[in-house]
Amino acid sequence: MMDNNTSTSYIEVLKNYDFIFSFIGSAFTVLATLIALYAVLTWRKQQKYTILLNQLIELEDNYEILFVNYIEEYHWFLKLENTVHENQLTNYTNISKKDLNKFILDEYHKKKSDNSLVINSREYELAYLRTKRFFPSIQDDNNLKKSYLDEVLDKHISKLADELSKNNDAENLFKTFTEEILKIKEHAIDKITKLRNKV
């Protein structure tokens, strides 16, 4: 059997350890809180990174689709112009050049208004606006602006009738257009890639 002094000494020893256990418990609580705070901050940073990366990918994807649509639009218009000027179709022989150009432009605008270019243009503009919120510097780059791409396309389309009437080869006209627009695309994708690498 234990005597009273021994049991008292165990209680006193346990009381001394009570402070140590309390201190260790408090230290672990503080450590757990710091770990949880670190985890939350890391999670938030990762969430922000994901949002920014997804936005840039969406912009790039929509740009690629828009770009392909611009080439298809130009090619469609070139084929129409080339058919009219090369073959001198009987339906058009009694029409003045001004009326013929108006007809071609009307055909082009009909096609333009009910095709995928309109849908993709809206999607691209929305992606552009969203991306601009996170990366305001993109508005300094004309190559990413839809309005600039429209100007390039319209500039080349407006020259088609004159160039074809001067017996310029349609294939060379298409090559000239694609070379110019490929340079624009290269600069735009480079800008998006640089932004993505900064994220």
C-alpha positions as YAML, in Angstrom:
chain: A
units: angstrom
residues:
- id: 1
  name: MET
  ca: [0.00, 0.00, 0.00]
- id: 2
  name: MET
  ca: [0.95, 3.56, -0.65]
- id: 3
  name: ASP
  ca: [1.38, 5.93, 2.05]
- id: 4
  name: ASN
  ca: [-0.17, 9.32, 2.14]
- id: 5
  name: ASN
  ca: [3.07, 11.15, 1.42]
- id: 6
  name: THR
  ca: [3.67, 9.19, -1.77]
- id: 7
  name: SER
  ca: [0.20, 9.84, -3.11]
- id: 8
  name: THR
  ca: [0.53, 13.52, -2.24]
- id: 9
  name: SER
  ca: [3.85, 13.73, -4.06]
- id: 10
  name: TYR
  ca: [2.28, 12.13, -7.16]
- id: 11
  name: ILE
  ca: [-0.50, 14.71, -7.07]
- id: 12
  name: GLU
  ca: [2.03, 17.53, -6.72]
- id: 13
  name: VAL
  ca: [4.07, 16.13, -9.58]
- id: 14
  name: LEU
  ca: [0.92, 15.88, -11.70]
- id: 15
  name: LYS
  ca: [0.02, 19.47, -10.77]
- id: 16
  name: ASN
  ca: [3.45, 20.56, -11.99]
- id: 17
  name: TYR
  ca: [2.91, 18.59, -15.21]
- id: 18
  name: ASP
  ca: [-0.55, 20.14, -15.53]
- id: 19
  name: PHE
  ca: [1.12, 23.43, -16.38]
- id: 20
  name: ILE
  ca: [3.38, 21.68, -18.90]
- id: 21
  name: PHE
  ca: [0.43, 19.82, -20.49]
- id: 22
  name: SER
  ca: [-1.58, 23.04, -20.61]
- id: 23
  name: PHE
  ca: [1.32, 24.86, -22.25]
- id: 24
  name: ILE
  ca: [1.84, 22.06, -24.80]
- id: 25
  name: GLY
  ca: [-1.91, 22.01, -25.55]
- id: 26
  name: SER
  ca: [-1.94, 25.78, -26.06]
- id: 27
  name: ALA
  ca: [1.12, 25.58, -28.28]
- id: 28
  name: PHE
  ca: [-0.52, 22.89, -30.42]
- id: 29
  name: THR
  ca: [-3.68, 25.01, -30.66]
- id: 30
  name: VAL
  ca: [-1.68, 28.00, -31.87]
- id: 31
  name: LEU
  ca: [0.26, 25.77, -34.30]
- id: 32
  name: ALA
  ca: [-2.99, 24.24, -35.63]
- id: 33
  name: THR
  ca: [-4.44, 27.74, -36.10]
- id: 34
  name: LEU
  ca: [-1.35, 28.86, -38.03]
- id: 35
  name: ILE
  ca: [-1.47, 25.75, -40.21]
- id: 36
  name: ALA
  ca: [-5.17, 26.33, -40.91]
- id: 37
  name: LEU
  ca: [-4.52, 30.00, -41.74]
- id: 38
  name: TYR
  ca: [-1.69, 29.00, -44.09]
- id: 39
  name: ALA
  ca: [-3.95, 26.44, -45.78]
- id: 40
  name: VAL
  ca: [-6.72, 29.02, -46.28]
- id: 41
  name: LEU
  ca: [-4.31, 31.60, -47.72]
- id: 42
  name: THR
  ca: [-2.76, 29.01, -50.04]
- id: 43
  name: TRP
  ca: [-6.23, 27.90, -51.14]
- id: 44
  name: ARG
  ca: [-7.26, 31.51, -51.89]
- id: 45
  name: LYS
  ca: [-4.08, 32.10, -53.88]
- id: 46
  name: GLN
  ca: [-4.69, 28.91, -55.85]
- id: 47
  name: GLN
  ca: [-8.32, 29.90, -56.51]
- id: 48
  name: LYS
  ca: [-7.23, 33.30, -57.81]
- id: 49
  name: TYR
  ca: [-4.58, 31.68, -60.00]
- id: 50
  name: THR
  ca: [-7.18, 29.29, -61.43]
- id: 51
  name: ILE
  ca: [-9.60, 32.13, -62.19]
- id: 52
  name: LEU
  ca: [-6.92, 34.20, -63.93]
- id: 53
  name: LEU
  ca: [-5.58, 31.25, -65.89]
- id: 54
  name: ASN
  ca: [-9.07, 30.16, -66.98]
- id: 55
  name: GLN
  ca: [-9.85, 33.71, -68.13]
- id: 56
  name: LEU
  ca: [-6.71, 33.89, -70.25]
- id: 57
  name: ILE
  ca: [-7.39, 30.46, -71.74]
- id: 58
  name: GLU
  ca: [-10.97, 31.48, -72.55]
- id: 59
  name: LEU
  ca: [-9.72, 34.66, -74.24]
- id: 60
  name: GLU
  ca: [-7.14, 32.73, -76.24]
- id: 61
  name: ASP
  ca: [-9.64, 30.05, -77.31]
- id: 62
  name: ASN
  ca: [-12.19, 32.63, -78.42]
- id: 63
  name: TYR
  ca: [-9.47, 34.57, -80.23]
- id: 64
  name: GLU
  ca: [-8.45, 31.44, -82.15]
- id: 65
  name: ILE
  ca: [-12.06, 30.75, -83.16]
- id: 66
  name: LEU
  ca: [-12.64, 34.39, -84.11]
- id: 67
  name: PHE
  ca: [-9.46, 34.36, -86.14]
- id: 68
  name: VAL
  ca: [-10.52, 31.27, -88.11]
- id: 69
  name: ASN
  ca: [-13.91, 32.88, -88.74]
- id: 70
  name: TYR
  ca: [-12.23, 36.01, -90.12]
- id: 71
  name: ILE
  ca: [-10.23, 33.92, -92.57]
- id: 72
  name: GLU
  ca: [-13.37, 32.02, -93.60]
- id: 73
  name: GLU
  ca: [-15.25, 35.29, -94.08]
- id: 74
  name: TYR
  ca: [-12.52, 36.75, -96.23]
- id: 75
  name: HIS
  ca: [-12.25, 33.55, -98.25]
- id: 76
  name: TRP
  ca: [-16.04, 33.47, -98.82]
- id: 77
  name: PHE
  ca: [-16.04, 37.08, -99.97]
- id: 78
  name: LEU
  ca: [-13.00, 36.52, -102.17]
- id: 79
  name: LYS
  ca: [-14.66, 33.56, -103.86]
- id: 80
  name: LEU
  ca: [-17.83, 35.59, -104.50]
- id: 81
  name: GLU
  ca: [-15.88, 38.54, -105.90]
- id: 82
  name: ASN
  ca: [-13.67, 36.28, -107.94]
- id: 83
  name: THR
  ca: [-16.65, 34.42, -109.43]
- id: 84
  name: VAL
  ca: [-18.30, 37.67, -110.43]
- id: 85
  name: HIS
  ca: [-15.19, 39.26, -111.92]
- id: 86
  name: GLU
  ca: [-13.66, 36.15, -113.50]
- id: 87
  name: ASN
  ca: [-16.70, 34.53, -115.02]
- id: 88
  name: GLN
  ca: [-18.78, 37.61, -115.77]
- id: 89
  name: LEU
  ca: [-21.94, 35.67, -115.01]
- id: 90
  name: THR
  ca: [-24.84, 36.40, -117.33]
- id: 91
  name: ASN
  ca: [-26.99, 37.52, -114.42]
- id: 92
  name: TYR
  ca: [-24.58, 40.37, -113.76]
- id: 93
  name: THR
  ca: [-23.76, 41.61, -117.26]
- id: 94
  name: ASN
  ca: [-26.54, 44.19, -117.34]
- id: 95
  name: ILE
  ca: [-25.74, 45.57, -113.90]
- id: 96
  name: SER
  ca: [-23.50, 48.58, -113.36]
- id: 97
  name: LYS
  ca: [-20.27, 48.11, -111.43]
- id: 98
  name: LYS
  ca: [-21.68, 50.18, -108.56]
- id: 99
  name: ASP
  ca: [-24.81, 48.02, -108.37]
- id: 100
  name: LEU
  ca: [-22.70, 44.90, -108.64]
- id: 101
  name: ASN
  ca: [-20.50, 45.96, -105.74]
- id: 102
  name: LYS
  ca: [-23.60, 46.86, -103.74]
- id: 103
  name: PHE
  ca: [-25.03, 43.40, -104.48]
- id: 104
  name: ILE
  ca: [-21.82, 41.73, -103.35]
- id: 105
  name: LEU
  ca: [-21.68, 43.78, -100.17]
- id: 106
  name: ASP
  ca: [-25.35, 43.03, -99.46]
- id: 107
  name: GLU
  ca: [-24.65, 39.31, -99.92]
- id: 108
  name: TYR
  ca: [-21.70, 39.58, -97.60]
- id: 109
  name: HIS
  ca: [-23.67, 41.42, -94.91]
- id: 110
  name: LYS
  ca: [-26.46, 38.82, -95.12]
- id: 111
  name: LYS
  ca: [-23.93, 36.07, -94.60]
- id: 112
  name: LYS
  ca: [-22.17, 37.99, -91.87]
- id: 113
  name: SER
  ca: [-25.36, 38.63, -89.92]
- id: 114
  name: ASP
  ca: [-26.49, 35.04, -89.62]
- id: 115
  name: ASN
  ca: [-23.37, 32.99, -89.09]
- id: 116
  name: SER
  ca: [-20.96, 31.89, -86.41]
- id: 117
  name: LEU
  ca: [-18.82, 35.02, -86.72]
- id: 118
  name: VAL
  ca: [-21.53, 37.07, -85.00]
- id: 119
  name: ILE
  ca: [-21.90, 34.55, -82.18]
- id: 120
  name: ASN
  ca: [-18.17, 34.14, -81.70]
- id: 121
  name: SER
  ca: [-17.63, 37.91, -81.91]
- id: 122
  name: ARG
  ca: [-19.92, 38.38, -78.93]
- id: 123
  name: GLU
  ca: [-18.22, 35.59, -77.01]
- id: 124
  name: TYR
  ca: [-14.80, 37.02, -77.77]
- id: 125
  name: GLU
  ca: [-15.82, 40.54, -76.76]
- id: 126
  name: LEU
  ca: [-17.20, 39.19, -73.47]
- id: 127
  name: ALA
  ca: [-13.99, 37.24, -72.81]
- id: 128
  name: TYR
  ca: [-11.98, 40.35, -73.72]
- id: 129
  name: LEU
  ca: [-13.94, 42.55, -71.29]
- id: 130
  name: ARG
  ca: [-13.58, 40.00, -68.48]
- id: 131
  name: THR
  ca: [-9.87, 39.63, -69.10]
- id: 132
  name: LYS
  ca: [-9.44, 43.41, -69.21]
- id: 133
  name: ARG
  ca: [-10.67, 43.57, -65.60]
- id: 134
  name: PHE
  ca: [-7.76, 41.43, -64.44]
- id: 135
  name: PHE
  ca: [-5.20, 42.59, -67.00]
- id: 136
  name: PRO
  ca: [-5.88, 46.23, -68.00]
- id: 137
  name: SER
  ca: [-2.73, 46.27, -70.13]
- id: 138
  name: ILE
  ca: [-4.44, 44.24, -72.89]
- id: 139
  name: GLN
  ca: [-6.37, 47.31, -73.99]
- id: 140
  name: ASP
  ca: [-3.03, 48.81, -75.10]
- id: 141
  name: ASP
  ca: [-2.60, 46.04, -77.68]
- id: 142
  name: ASN
  ca: [-4.57, 46.60, -80.90]
- id: 143
  name: ASN
  ca: [-3.96, 43.02, -81.98]
- id: 144
  name: LEU
  ca: [-6.38, 41.81, -79.30]
- id: 145
  name: LYS
  ca: [-9.12, 44.31, -80.14]
- id: 146
  name: LYS
  ca: [-11.98, 42.98, -82.25]
- id: 147
  name: SER
  ca: [-12.50, 46.43, -83.76]
- id: 148
  name: TYR
  ca: [-8.95, 46.37, -85.11]
- id: 149
  name: LEU
  ca: [-9.47, 42.92, -86.64]
- id: 150
  name: ASP
  ca: [-12.70, 44.22, -88.21]
- id: 151
  name: GLU
  ca: [-10.78, 47.14, -89.73]
- id: 152
  name: VAL
  ca: [-8.16, 44.80, -91.22]
- id: 153
  name: LEU
  ca: [-10.84, 42.51, -92.67]
- id: 154
  name: ASP
  ca: [-12.87, 45.43, -94.06]
- id: 155
  name: LYS
  ca: [-9.76, 47.06, -95.54]
- id: 156
  name: HIS
  ca: [-8.91, 43.90, -97.47]
- id: 157
  name: ILE
  ca: [-12.51, 43.25, -98.53]
- id: 158
  name: SER
  ca: [-12.94, 46.80, -99.80]
- id: 159
  name: LYS
  ca: [-9.85, 46.38, -102.02]
- id: 160
  name: LEU
  ca: [-11.01, 43.08, -103.52]
- id: 161
  name: ALA
  ca: [-13.17, 44.38, -106.37]
- id: 162
  name: ASP
  ca: [-10.50, 46.82, -107.53]
- id: 163
  name: GLU
  ca: [-7.68, 44.31, -107.21]
- id: 164
  name: LEU
  ca: [-9.58, 41.60, -109.09]
- id: 165
  name: SER
  ca: [-10.59, 44.04, -111.82]
- id: 166
  name: LYS
  ca: [-6.86, 44.80, -112.25]
- id: 167
  name: ASN
  ca: [-6.40, 41.08, -112.94]
- id: 168
  name: ASN
  ca: [-4.67, 40.37, -109.66]
- id: 169
  name: ASP
  ca: [-4.74, 36.71, -108.78]
- id: 170
  name: ALA
  ca: [-7.28, 35.77, -106.10]
- id: 171
  name: GLU
  ca: [-4.79, 33.34, -104.58]
- id: 172
  name: ASN
  ca: [-2.23, 36.11, -104.11]
- id: 173
  name: LEU
  ca: [-4.86, 38.35, -102.53]
- id: 174
  name: PHE
  ca: [-5.75, 35.58, -100.09]
- id: 175
  name: LYS
  ca: [-2.07, 35.02, -99.34]
- id: 176
  name: THR
  ca: [-1.55, 38.74, -98.65]
- id: 177
  name: PHE
  ca: [-4.54, 38.84, -96.30]
- id: 178
  name: THR
  ca: [-3.52, 35.70, -94.40]
- id: 179
  name: GLU
  ca: [0.09, 36.90, -94.04]
- id: 180
  name: GLU
  ca: [-1.06, 40.17, -92.50]
- id: 181
  name: ILE
  ca: [-3.60, 38.59, -90.21]
- id: 182
  name: LEU
  ca: [-1.16, 35.84, -89.15]
- id: 183
  name: LYS
  ca: [1.27, 38.53, -87.98]
- id: 184
  name: ILE
  ca: [-1.54, 40.09, -85.96]
- id: 185
  name: LYS
  ca: [-2.40, 36.71, -84.48]
- id: 186
  name: GLU
  ca: [1.22, 35.96, -83.64]
- id: 187
  name: HIS
  ca: [1.55, 39.23, -81.68]
- id: 188
  name: ALA
  ca: [-1.78, 38.68, -79.90]
- id: 189
  name: ILE
  ca: [-0.99, 35.10, -78.85]
- id: 190
  name: ASP
  ca: [2.45, 36.25, -77.70]
- id: 191
  name: LYS
  ca: [0.80, 38.88, -75.49]
- id: 192
  name: ILE
  ca: [-1.61, 36.32, -74.01]
- id: 193
  name: THR
  ca: [1.26, 33.89, -73.40]
- id: 194
  name: LYS
  ca: [3.27, 36.58, -71.58]
- id: 195
  name: LEU
  ca: [0.26, 37.36, -69.38]
- id: 196
  name: ARG
  ca: [-0.25, 33.66, -68.68]
- id: 197
  name: ASN
  ca: [3.40, 33.29, -67.68]
- id: 198
  name: LYS
  ca: [3.05, 36.22, -65.24]
- id: 199
  name: VAL
  ca: [0.17, 34.49, -63.46]
...
